[in-house]
C-alpha cells in the first residue's frame, strides 16, 4: 500500500477515535451533571448549557463538528418522536383548536413581527430578517419538553405547551425554508406560490409521517409480539419518517421536491403513540418506555451541551450586545402579543375550553428556544445571504437562545410554583400520602408477623404489636375513605391504575408459565391476546374519562 494511503488511513482512524472519545467524555459530563443537579437547585438542561459554555475555555476538550445537518438529522428526530409518543391524543384533540391557532397563526405573526423589527432597527435585509423571524419565533419542543418533565405541571398545561411547540416548530421550519429559497439568485417570490409551497411542504410531511406511523402501529406493533423487533421498528420510523420526507423527491425521482421532516416525525410519533402502543403487550410497552426514556436522556444531554459548545460567550456579548438586545426584546414583545392575543380570541370563540390566565403566563414565559433555532441559523452559512448578514443572524440567534435558557429557564420554575401549578395537586398529594402510609403500615405488620412465626419475637409481643398496627391501619383507611368521598374523581383514577397494574401482573404471569413450559406457546399467545384486548379497552375508558372530566376533576381546566 502506498505511503500516502497509509498516512491518510491512519489520520482518518485517529480522527474517528478522537470523535469517539469526545462523545464518551460528553456522556460522562452529562451523567455527572445529572448527579450534581439532584443536590443543586438548577435545571438539568441549564446546567448542561453552562458546562458547554465553560468548554470554550478548553478548546481541545471536545473534537466534534456539530453541523446543522448533524443536529437536525441525528439529534432532533428521536426527541420529537419520544415527546409525541407520550402525548395523549385525547387531551391534545380537546385543545387542538388553540394549539393550531398558536402554532400556525402565532408562528406566522412572530415570523413577520420579529422580522420587521430586525429589518427596521438592525438593518438586516428583508428576506434574511424573515428567515431569522421564522427560526426564532417557534418555541423549541426540545427545550420546552425537557423543562416541563423536570418541573411537573398540570397535564392540560403540559399538552398545550408541548403541542404548540411541536407544531409551531414545523411551521417555522417550512417558513424558514421558503425565505431562504426566495433569496436564491433568479428566484421569484410570490405570496400565492409561497402559500402553495407552505401547504405542499407541510401537508406532505404530515402525510408521510401518518402513513409510516400507521404502518408501524397497525402492521408491526399489532402483529409482532417481540420487544426487540418492536423497539427497533419505532427507532427506524423516528429517523425514517424524517429522511423520507426530506428526500421524498430523490426517492420518487422528482428533483427539488421535499417535505417537512420535522412535521413527519411529529405525525409518526402521534400515530404510533395513539394506535401502536395499545397494540403491544404490557411487557413490550415497558421495554419501549424504558428504551425511549434512556435515548431521550442521552440525546437531550447532547443537545444542550451542543448549545453551550456552539456559543462563543465572550465574543458574543463583547461586540454584539446591541443586536442581541434588539432581538431579545423583539422576541419577547411578539411572544406577548401571540400568547395573550390568541388565547383571548380562543376564549371568545370557544368559551368552554378557555385557557386559564395562570396557564397563559406560563405559556408566555415558557417560550424557550434551543437546538432547532441553533441548527437553522447554522444552515444559513450555505445560503445565498452575504457572510456579514449570516454572522449577524447567528449572533442574534445565539443571544436569544442563551437568554431564554438561562433567564427564562431558571425562573420558570419559580413562576409555576408561585402560580400554584407545579407538582401534584393538593388533593392528589393527600391521596398519595394516605396510600403510602397504609402500604408502609402493612409492610411493618407483615414483618412483625414473620418475626413472631419464626420465634424471634414472643408470640404475645408480636400479637400486641400487630394489633397496634391494625388500629393505625383502620385510622389510615378511614382517612383515605373520607378523602375519596370528598374527591370521587381520585377514586376513579386509582381504580383505573390498579386495574392496569393487575393486567400487567397477569401478562407477566403468563410469560412465566410459557417460559417454564407449563403451557404451550400457542396457549400463551392466545391468553396474551385476550389481555391486550382488555388493556386496550381499559385505555379507551381512561381516555374517555380524562377527556370528559380530567384526572383532577376540573372539567377542562
C-alpha positions, 0 to 999 in steps of 0.5 A, a space after each residue: 500500500 502506498 505511503 500516502 494511503 497509509 498516512 491518510 488511513 491512519 489520520 482518518 482512524 485517529 480522527 474517528 477515535 478522537 470523535 469517539 472519545 469526545 462523545 464518551 467524555 460528553 456522556 460522562 459530563 452529562 451523567 455527572 451533571 445529572 448527579 450534581 443537579 439532584 443536590 443543586 437547585 438548577 435545571 438539568 438542561 441549564 446546567 448542561 448549557 453552562 458546562 458547554 459554555 465553560 468548554 470554550 475555555 478548553 478548546 481541545 476538550 471536545 473534537 466534534 463538528 456539530 453541523 446543522 445537518 448533524 443536529 437536525 438529522 441525528 439529534 432532533 428526530 428521536 426527541 420529537 418522536 419520544 415527546 409525541 409518543 407520550 402525548 395523549 391524543 385525547 387531551 391534545 384533540 380537546 385543545 387542538 383548536 388553540 394549539 393550531 391557532 398558536 402554532 400556525 397563526 402565532 408562528 406566522 405573526 412572530 415570523 413577520 413581527 420579529 422580522 420587521 423589527 430586525 429589518 427596521 432597527 438592525 438593518 438586516 435585509 428583508 428576506 434574511 430578517 424573515 428567515 431569522 423571524 421564522 427560526 426564532 419565533 417557534 418555541 423549541 419542543 426540545 427545550 420546552 419538553 425537557 423543562 416541563 418533565 423536570 418541573 411537573 405541571 398540570 397535564 392540560 398545561 403540559 399538552 398545550 405547551 408541548 403541542 404548540 411547540 411541536 407544531 409551531 416548530 414545523 411551521 417555522 421550519 417550512 417558513 424558514 425554508 421558503 425565505 431562504 429559497 426566495 433569496 436564491 439568485 433568479 428566484 421569484 417570490 410570490 405570496 400565492 406560490 409561497 402559500 402553495 409551497 407552505 401547504 405542499 411542504 407541510 401537508 406532505 410531511 404530515 402525510 408521510 409521517 401518518 402513513 409510516 406511523 400507521 404502518 408501524 402501529 397497525 402492521 408491526 406493533 399489532 402483529 409482532 409480539 417481540 420487544 426487540 423487533 418492536 423497539 427497533 421498528 419505532 427507532 427506524 420510523 423516528 429517523 425514517 419518517 424524517 429522511 423520507 420526507 426530506 428526500 421524498 423527491 430523490 426517492 420518487 425521482 422528482 428533483 427539488 421536491 421535499 417535505 417537512 421532516 420535522 412535521 413527519 416525525 411529529 405525525 409518526 410519533 402521534 400515530 404510533 403513540 395513539 394506535 401502536 402502543 395499545 397494540 403491544 403487550 404490557 411487557 413490550 410497552 415497558 421495554 419501549 418506555 424504558 428504551 425511549 426514556 434512556 435515548 431521550 436522556 442521552 440525546 437531550 444531554 447532547 443537545 444542550 451541551 451542543 448549545 453551550 459548545 456552539 456559543 462563543 460567550 465572550 465574543 458574543 456579548 463583547 461586540 454584539 450586545 446591541 443586536 442581541 438586545 434588539 432581538 431579545 426584546 423583539 422576541 419577547 414583545 411578539 411572544 406577548 402579543 401571540 400568547 395573550 392575543 390568541 388565547 383571548 380570541 380562543 376564549 371568545 370563540 370557544 368559551 368552554 375550553 378557555 385557557 386559564 390566565 395562570 396557564 397563559 403566563 406560563 405559556 408566555 414565559 415558557 417560550 424557550 428556544 434551543 437546538 432547532 433555532 441553533 441548527 437553522 441559523 447554522 444552515 444559513 452559512 450555505 445560503 445565498 445571504 452575504 457572510 456579514 448578514 449570516 454572522 449577524 443572524 447567528 449572533 442574534 440567534 445565539 443571544 436569544 437562545 442563551 437568554 431564554 435558557 438561562 433567564 427564562 429557564 431558571 425562573 420558570 420554575 419559580 413562576 409555576 410554583 408561585 402560580 400554584 401549578 407545579 407538582 401534584 395537586 393538593 388533593 392528589 398529594 393527600 391521596 398519595 400520602 394516605 396510600 403510602 402510609 397504609 402500604 408502609 403500615 402493612 409492610 411493618 405488620 407483615 414483618 412483625 408477623 414473620 418475626 413472631 412465626 419464626 420465634 424471634 419475637 414472643 408470640 404475645 409481643 408480636 400479637 400486641 404489636 400487630 394489633 397496634 398496627 391494625 388500629 393505625 391501619 383502620 385510622 389510615 383507611 378511614 382517612 383515605 375513605 373520607 378523602 375519596 368521598 370528598 374527591 370521587 374523581 381520585 377514586 376513579 383514577 386509582 381504580 383505573 391504575 390498579 386495574 392496569 397494574 393487575 393486567 400487567 401482573 397477569 401478562 407477566 404471569 403468563 410469560 412465566 408459565 410459557 417460559 417454564 413450559 407449563 403451557 404451550 406457546 400457542 396457549 400463551 399467545 392466545 391468553 396474551 391476546 385476550 389481555 391486550 384486548 382488555 388493556 386496550 379497552 381499559 385505555 379507551 375508558 381512561 381516555 374517555 374519562 380524562 377527556 370528559 372530566 380530567 384526572 383532577 376533576 376540573 372539567 377542562 381546566 
